Amino acid sequence: MKVDFFVQKSSNLFGENRLLKFAFVVMAVAFCFNSLMVYRAVKYQRVVLIPPTMTGTVEFVQGKPTETYIKDISRKIVNLATTYSPPTARGQFNDLLSLYTSEAYPEASKSWYSLAGRIEESQVSSTFYMEKITIREGTIEMFGNLVQYAGDTKLEKAAKTFVVAYRIRDGRFEISEFKEKNLRADNAELKAEAETEVKLNKLAEEKIKMDKQAETETK
């Protein structure tokens, strides 16, 4: 009788152990599933902002801005920099400088305020009609036609490409450089790189020939 009692008690203990193990496994699976869902929620979270100075929303997915936001702010930047009149130029450049990185601000402020002074002195107006935006990692190229007037006299009408070097830091878009793309300088640089590569290939071929010749003489 006592033996049956102990056998029954042992069976109950084994049953409780199995139940505890099953409960532990279920809790572990639930914890892993919950952790996975939290990770996905954080990874794919989307932050939507509506800045007062922009027409559209600003969206960041996985910490990176969407292409729509980049294009929107690109239009704002190029308009501040290239579409102005003598009364508005200085204020626009001041707004543009607020987007610069702290490292690039001192040099950029000298350049833009100097340009504002020349615009006010010469009474130059400018309008840029953008046709194409090309977005790359860290840079934006904006192509279009620039028209400039001094009073009623047309000074220039030409196709221009402006390049913005930028970075995203703590969710903030910052400009490190704004410049006009110099196609001649770029072509000259590409030509120089090609000539250097040809020279290096020629030197490599000559070295291979010398090594083969030395190997033949040794044999």
Secondary structure, DSSP 8 states (H G I E B T S, - for coil): -HHHHHHHHHHHHHHHHHHHHHHHHHHHHHHHHHHHHHHHHHHT-EEEE--TTSSS-EEEETTEE-HHHHHHHHHHHHHHHHSB-TTTHHHHHHHHHTTB-TTTHHHHHHHHHHHHHHHHHHTEEEEEEEEEEEEETTEEEEEEEEEEEETTEEEEEEEEEEEEEEEEETTEEEEEEEEE--HHHHHHHHHHHHHHHHHHHHHHHHHHHHHHHHHHHH-
